[in-house]
Amino acid sequence: MTVASISIDAISPEGEAFVIELEIGTPYECGPEEWACPVALHGLYDRLPDVHGGDSYQALCLAIRLAQDLLQDVLDKGGRLLMGDGDFPLEAYAFQPWPSQRHSP
């Protein structure tokens, strides 16, 4: 079962247009204290191994992180990710630390 998905238009460094179908699946227990989460980037990779973690939340987070890293790799190699008429805002989908909030006593 797919938990989250998005279709992203892309352009290779050589100028070829293609579509990346990103899918994150439902984490599943695969052993004692071991979970796995399917991740796919169709159009970019034929098959990716499921990502493993110590619990379902970790497996899910690591799968999302892998997808982010592979999309960033497209950009790092000179490709483009598109949304509508502009660039895909990859940073808007990235895990960012929350700003620290200090409270005075």
Phi, psi and omega in degrees: 000137179273128178272320182211149179205157176204148175253125184237125173286142182220159174230126180290164176303335179276359177093007180275130178277141175204171181242136175254121176259101181269130178224134172247127182268181179280129176299147179222148179283131182234007178174177178297123181054035177221128179234158177224154180222124177290144175217139180220142172230074181298139183097338179248316178227139178294314182207136174242143177290152175298146182267133185254147176211175182281342176209174185295323180294316179296317179299317178296313180298318180292325177294317178295318179297319178299314179300316178300314181297320181289325175292320177298325179298324176301314180293317181297333180270005177097007176275179178228147171245133188238150173218115183063231181267002184229189179286147175290129184278073184305321181297335178288344180257357186275151172290127178234145175295143177291142176298138180291138179247115180261134177247131177282144182293000000 
